[in-house]
Amino acid sequence: MERREMRVARAVITAEVDHGVAELVGDPDRPQGWTLLLDGTAQSHVDLDDPTHLEFEYVRRLAHVADLAAPPHAPLRVLHLGGGAWTLARYVAATRPTSEQRVVELDAGLVDLVASRLPADGTGIEVTVGDARAALATVRPGSFDLVVLDVFAGARTPAHLTSVQFVRAAATVLAPGGIYTANVADGGALAFARTQVAAAAAVFPEVAVLAVPQLLHGRRFGNLVLVASEHPLPVDELARRAAGDPFPARVLAGSELRRFTRGARAPVDGAATPSPLPPPGFFGRPAD
């Protein structure tokens, strides 16, 4: 999900899907660019002509993580929890041909819409319908190099995907040296984001966060990208790449991240909460 200023669209495709109303809005600046909205919330942007074009700033940061998860052009085994329009999976397929990728999406109607209107033929992307957490139980331990959590029910990440038990389940499917990364939406004092860092730190010894300074200073709602691994993370290179983005981001790690997380408790099943609801108008969300 991302804030994006919508100009006059060249086309709009609307469809009823399993969990709401989906819209594909044609990008007026890119002939094969489309933004996917679900119940008015912007979920994804893809360019069928250029899968390496990443419109949403948080997706660029997830792509930085993918870029650094293995040597350049080497194939990756990636599990995407949350489908949207498969933007990051398309990017990995374009930059790392022959990568093995699985996308898990809860909404079968949305999968059908994306497959028919925004096909990804020949990319090797496997899409399965199901709950993200339940899918982890079906995956052989140690079988993925990268696990990406980017799940939103409407405009919020469901509570069962925010607990330390969920993070532990995700860690189980990672190969040695694998990376877990998550899109975390929050604002204000970032209380929810701090709990998500605490959950990751309870499972992984190495954790970092990428976010724009305005978000870290409580001046806006937006997306933080959480990165975690059993092995040292490429923090310096992540920081260099994030600083060069159109909306430059910072990387918090080490003692700086420990200060950020101080006092936060890792949420557990039964007490975990969904991510906070964004303010009206953010991510395209209509006012209640």
C-alpha positions in Angstrom: 0.0 0.0 0.0 1.3 3.5 -0.7 0.2 7.1 -1.0 0.0 8.0 -4.7 -1.4 11.1 -6.4 -3.9 9.9 -9.0 -4.1 11.8 -12.2 -6.7 11.3 -14.9 -6.6 7.6 -15.7 -6.6 6.3 -19.3 -8.9 3.4 -18.3 -10.6 1.9 -15.3 -11.5 -1.8 -14.9 -13.8 -2.6 -12.0 -14.6 -6.2 -10.8 -16.2 -7.8 -7.8 -13.7 -10.1 -6.1 -14.0 -12.3 -3.1 -13.2 -9.7 -0.5 -14.5 -6.4 -2.0 -14.3 -4.4 -5.2 -11.1 -4.3 -7.2 -10.2 -1.6 -9.6 -7.4 -1.5 -12.2 -6.6 2.1 -13.0 -4.6 2.8 -16.1 -1.5 5.0 -15.5 -1.8 8.1 -17.7 2.0 8.3 -17.9 2.8 4.7 -18.8 0.9 2.9 -21.6 1.0 -0.5 -19.8 1.1 0.8 -16.3 -1.8 -0.1 -13.9 -2.6 0.6 -10.3 -4.6 -2.0 -8.4 -7.0 -0.7 -5.8 -9.1 -2.9 -3.5 -12.1 -1.1 -1.9 -10.5 2.2 -2.7 -7.1 1.3 -1.2 -4.1 1.4 -3.5 -2.4 -2.1 -3.3 0.0 -2.3 -6.2 1.3 -0.7 -9.3 2.8 -2.6 -12.2 4.1 -1.8 -15.7 3.7 -4.7 -18.0 6.3 -3.2 -20.4 8.9 -2.7 -17.7 8.6 -4.9 -14.6 11.6 -3.1 -13.1 9.7 0.2 -12.9 8.6 0.4 -9.2 6.2 3.3 -8.6 5.6 2.8 -4.9 8.5 3.8 -2.7 8.2 0.9 -0.2 8.3 -1.6 -3.1 11.6 0.0 -4.2 12.9 -0.7 -0.7 11.7 -4.3 -0.8 13.5 -4.6 -4.2 16.7 -3.3 -2.6 16.4 -6.2 -0.1 15.9 -8.7 -3.0 18.8 -7.2 -4.9 21.1 -7.8 -2.0 19.8 -11.2 -1.0 22.1 -13.0 -3.4 24.8 -12.1 -6.0 23.6 -10.1 -9.0 21.5 -12.2 -11.5 21.7 -15.3 -9.4 18.2 -17.0 -9.0 16.4 -16.6 -5.8 13.8 -18.8 -4.1 11.2 -16.3 -2.9 7.9 -16.7 -1.0 5.6 -13.7 -1.3 2.9 -13.7 1.4 0.4 -11.3 -0.1 -0.2 -11.0 -3.8 -1.7 -7.7 -5.0 -0.6 -7.5 -8.6 2.6 -9.5 -8.0 4.8 -6.4 -8.5 7.9 -7.6 -6.6 7.6 -11.1 -8.0 7.6 -9.6 -11.5 10.7 -7.5 -10.6 12.6 -10.5 -9.3 11.6 -12.5 -12.4 13.0 -9.7 -14.6 16.2 -9.1 -12.7 16.9 -12.8 -11.7 15.6 -15.1 -14.5 14.9 -18.7 -13.5 14.1 -17.7 -9.9 11.6 -20.0 -8.1 8.8 -17.8 -6.7 5.5 -18.6 -5.0 2.9 -15.9 -4.3 0.2 -16.6 -1.7 -3.0 -14.6 -2.1 -6.2 -15.1 -0.1 -8.6 -13.7 -2.6 -9.2 -16.1 -5.5 -11.2 -13.5 -7.4 -8.3 -11.1 -7.2 -5.9 -13.7 -8.5 -8.2 -14.4 -11.5 -8.5 -10.7 -12.2 -4.7 -10.1 -12.1 -4.0 -13.2 -14.1 -6.4 -12.3 -16.9 -5.8 -8.5 -17.1 -2.1 -8.3 -16.0 -0.7 -11.6 -17.1 2.8 -12.7 -16.0 3.2 -15.6 -18.5 6.6 -17.1 -18.8 7.9 -15.6 -15.5 7.8 -18.8 -13.5 5.7 -17.2 -10.8 3.5 -19.7 -9.1 0.3 -18.3 -7.5 -1.6 -20.2 -4.9 -4.8 -19.2 -3.1 -4.8 -19.3 0.7 -4.1 -17.6 4.0 -0.5 -16.5 4.4 0.1 -18.0 7.8 -1.6 -21.3 6.9 0.5 -21.5 3.8 3.7 -21.5 5.9 2.7 -24.8 7.5 2.7 -26.4 4.0 6.2 -25.2 3.1 9.2 -27.5 3.6 11.6 -26.0 6.2 14.6 -24.2 4.8 13.2 -24.0 1.2 13.3 -20.2 0.5 16.0 -17.6 0.4 13.6 -14.7 0.9 10.2 -14.4 2.5 8.2 -11.2 1.9 5.2 -10.2 4.0 3.0 -7.7 2.3 -0.6 -8.6 3.3 -3.4 -6.1 3.9 -7.1 -6.9 4.5 -8.4 -3.6 3.2 -5.9 -1.2 4.6 -4.6 -3.2 7.6 -2.4 -6.2 8.2 -4.4 -8.9 10.0 -3.5 -9.6 13.6 -2.6 -13.2 13.1 0.3 -12.0 10.8 1.7 -9.6 13.4 2.7 -12.0 16.3 6.1 -13.4 17.2 4.7 -16.9 16.5 4.0 -15.8 12.9 7.6 -14.5 12.5 8.9 -17.7 14.0 6.9 -19.7 11.4 8.3 -17.5 8.6 11.8 -18.1 9.9 11.4 -21.8 9.7 10.9 -21.8 5.9 14.1 -19.8 5.3 17.3 -21.4 4.1 20.5 -20.7 6.0 21.4 -17.1 5.5 17.9 -16.3 4.2 16.1 -13.0 4.8 12.7 -12.1 6.1 11.2 -8.8 5.1 7.9 -7.1 5.8 5.9 -4.1 4.8 4.7 -2.4 8.0 2.2 0.5 7.9 2.1 2.9 10.8 2.2 6.6 11.8 2.5 9.0 14.7 4.5 7.5 17.5 5.0 4.2 15.5 3.8 2.1 18.4 2.7 -0.7 16.1 5.9 -0.7 14.1 8.0 -0.9 17.2 6.1 -4.1 18.3 6.8 -5.6 14.8 10.5 -4.8 15.2 10.4 -6.4 18.7 8.7 -9.5 17.2 11.4 -9.8 14.6 14.2 -9.2 17.2 12.7 -12.0 19.3 13.4 -14.5 16.4 16.3 -13.1 14.5 19.6 -11.7 15.8 20.0 -9.2 12.9 17.2 -6.7 12.3 17.0 -3.4 10.4 14.3 -0.9 9.3 14.1 1.3 6.3 11.9 4.4 6.4 11.7 8.0 5.4 12.8 10.5 8.1 9.3 12.2 8.1 7.8 8.9 9.1 10.4 8.2 11.8 9.8 11.6 13.2 6.1 11.1 13.5 5.1 13.6 10.8 3.2 11.3 8.5 1.6 7.9 8.1 3.4 5.5 5.8 5.4 2.3 5.2 8.4 1.0 7.0 10.3 -2.0 5.6 11.5 -4.4 8.2 14.4 -6.7 7.3 15.7 -9.6 9.5 18.1 -12.6 9.2 20.2 -15.0 11.2 23.2 -13.6 9.4 24.6 -10.1 9.2 22.5 -7.8 6.9 24.0 -5.6 4.2 23.2 -2.5 6.2 25.7 -0.2 4.5 24.6 -1.1 1.0 20.9 -0.9 2.0 21.5 2.6 3.4 23.3 3.7 0.2 20.5 2.5 -2.0 17.7 3.8 0.2 19.4 7.3 0.3 19.5 7.4 -3.5 15.7 6.8 -3.9 13.4 9.6 -5.1 12.1 9.7 -1.6 15.3 9.0 0.4 15.0 6.7 3.4 17.2 6.0 6.4 18.2 2.6 7.7 18.0 1.9 11.5 20.1 -0.9 12.8 22.2 -1.8 15.8 22.1 0.5 18.8 19.9 3.0 16.9 17.3 0.4 16.2 17.4 -0.8 19.8 16.7 2.8 21.0 13.8 2.9 18.5 12.4 -0.4 19.9 13.0 0.4 23.6 10.0 -0.6 25.7 8.1 -2.3 22.9 6.9 -5.8 23.5 6.7 -8.5 20.9 3.0 -9.3 20.4 1.9 -12.9 20.9 -1.0 -14.9 19.5 -4.3 -14.0 21.2 -3.0 -10.5 22.1 -1.7 -9.3 18.7 -3.5 -6.6 16.9 -3.9 -5.6 13.2 -1.9 -2.6 11.9 -3.5 0.7 12.5 -6.1 2.1 10.1 -4.6 4.8 8.0 -6.1 8.3 8.0 -8.9 9.0 5.5 -7.5 9.7 2.0 -4.2 7.9 2.7 -3.5 5.0 0.3 -6.6 6.2 -1.5 -8.8 5.1 1.5 -12.2 6.9 1.5 -13.5 8.6 4.5 -15.8 6.5 6.7 
